[in-house]
């Protein structure tokens, strides 16, 4: 099969490799759609994210969907032909975090496109059968692939305790911000305010979850206080302002990939007993996401703006810098 690699010199190239061989509990998937994530772009530009360094050729891509074409010996043959959305990780299942249901925090986790584990910018991948979720016919392959970033948003909504009547402030109207706004609205938030510095993105999110928008270059939330603040941009000034706009007993969820260290309004956090926490991937979110997308409560196809083939991965990565780009998709088998 063909696969697109990133090497330690930050070069992208296509090479033929063997189709993966399956363990007894795995399925083989012909990859149809893969979304380009901010982490893929970060590896491409910098060759590392924190302790994860590209030291040998790596296949990027972890937001994916496809069709099962083969199964391991312990998996029923009737899974062949199934259209699936893939949860791109493998946990040990026996550690303290796994047993507590937080398998995203498993110290032995193997996650697609995180060195040294290869990802999905290739024609075929393998995954445990239980992490390949059947999708109904009314969910496109693009939308099924974007259930991965949507799962980050569902996990954030759960940790934030968003419920009927919640007021939510979201910093950033990029792909995660738009999906987060839709998820917040779908689970009952009555007011979803999104901030950004690009009017075009703010206009877009008004149709997908936001009840109000604020251009933070000219406006602010003023003295208004929210039950939940979610950072979806990683900009330190936006995080600081968002925490200051969080009310008593509120929750702050850091989702955006930003600076390792930030200046925080500690007295405001302490005096208002605000809980500040991060989001690291997800656990047990795919069934929820599939239901929300299939029911039409969340529209993922709407954020797809660009499409590229496997030989054009580098063009796809560069396209993310286009102001008109929202979500860029790679199609390995087209």
C-alpha positions, 0 to 999 in steps of 0.5 A, spaced: 500 500 500 501 507 499 503 511 505 505 518 506 511 519 511 514 525 515 521 524 516 525 528 522 528 533 517 520 535 516 520 532 509 513 529 506 514 523 501 510 517 499 512 510 499 510 503 498 509 499 504 506 492 506 499 492 508 498 491 516 497 484 518 492 483 523 492 481 531 486 476 532 482 482 535 483 487 530 480 489 523 483 492 517 480 498 514 480 501 507 481 509 509 476 513 506 477 520 509 482 523 514 482 530 517 488 534 518 489 536 525 493 542 528 497 536 531 499 534 524 501 541 522 505 542 528 509 535 527 510 538 520 512 545 522 516 543 528 518 535 528 515 535 535 510 536 540 513 536 547 516 529 549 513 526 542 519 527 537 519 525 530 526 521 530 524 516 524 519 516 518 512 517 521 505 517 518 501 522 520 493 523 521 488 520 526 482 523 524 479 517 520 473 513 517 473 507 512 470 501 510 472 494 514 476 489 508 478 484 513 478 481 520 482 478 525 481 470 527 477 472 533 472 477 529 466 475 526 466 475 518 460 479 517 464 486 519 467 486 513 464 491 508 462 495 514 462 503 514 466 505 520 469 511 524 475 509 528 477 511 535 485 511 533 488 509 540 489 502 543 490 502 551 493 497 556 486 495 559 489 493 566 492 500 569 489 504 574 487 509 569 484 504 564 480 500 570 477 507 572 474 508 565 480 514 563 483 510 558 485 516 555 490 517 560 493 510 560 501 511 560 501 505 555 497 508 550 498 507 543 495 513 539 495 514 531 500 519 529 504 520 535 511 518 535 513 512 534 505 510 532 503 511 525 497 514 523 492 514 517 495 518 511 495 511 508 491 506 504 489 501 510 490 501 517 488 496 523 485 497 529 481 493 535 474 491 532 471 495 538 474 501 536 471 501 529 464 504 530 459 502 525 456 508 522 449 509 519 448 511 511 446 518 513 453 520 516 458 521 510 466 519 511 468 526 512 463 527 517 465 520 520 472 522 520 471 528 524 467 524 530 475 524 532 475 532 534 468 532 536 469 527 541 474 532 544 469 537 544 464 531 547 469 530 553 470 537 554 462 538 555 462 532 560 468 535 564 465 542 564 458 539 566 454 543 560 447 541 561 440 544 560 441 552 561 448 552 562 452 559 559 458 557 555 464 562 552 468 559 547 475 562 545 476 560 537 472 559 531 476 554 528 474 547 527 474 545 534 470 552 536 465 551 531 464 543 533 464 545 540 459 550 539 454 545 536 456 540 542 454 545 547 448 547 544 446 540 543 447 538 550 442 544 552 446 550 553 442 556 553 447 561 551 453 559 547 458 565 546 464 565 541 470 569 540 475 570 535 479 575 531 476 573 524 469 576 522 468 571 517 469 565 522 464 569 527 459 569 521 460 562 520 459 559 527 453 563 528 449 558 523 452 552 527 451 553 535 453 560 537 447 564 539 452 570 540 459 572 537 464 577 539 470 580 535 475 580 541 479 585 537 474 590 538 469 588 543 469 584 550 464 580 554 465 586 559 462 584 566 458 578 564 460 571 567 459 564 564 458 558 567 463 555 563 469 557 559 472 553 553 479 555 550 479 552 543 485 557 540 491 556 545 492 564 545 494 566 552 491 573 552 484 569 550 485 564 556 486 569 561 480 573 558 476 567 558 477 565 565 476 572 568 469 572 564 468 565 568 463 566 574 463 563 581 463 555 581 465 555 574 469 551 570 475 552 565 477 547 560 483 548 556 482 544 549 487 549 544 494 547 543 497 553 546 503 555 550 506 550 555 506 556 560 501 561 561 499 567 566 493 566 569 488 570 574 489 566 580 486 571 585 479 570 580 480 563 580 481 562 588 476 567 590 470 564 585 472 557 586 473 556 579 475 549 576 481 549 571 482 543 567 485 540 561 482 536 556 487 530 553 483 526 548 477 522 550 474 516 552 467 512 551 465 518 546 464 515 539 457 512 540 454 519 543 458 523 537 455 518 532 448 519 535 448 527 535 451 527 528 446 522 525 440 525 528 442 532 525 444 536 532 451 536 530 453 538 522 460 536 521 460 536 513 459 543 514 466 545 516 469 541 510 472 546 505 478 542 502 480 535 499 486 532 497 489 525 495 495 521 498 500 524 494 498 531 495 498 531 503 504 537 503 499 541 499 493 539 504 498 541 510 499 548 507 492 549 505 490 549 513 494 556 513 489 559 508 484 564 511 478 560 507 480 553 510 476 550 516 477 543 515 482 540 510 481 532 508 485 527 505 483 521 501 488 516 501 484 511 496 482 517 491 
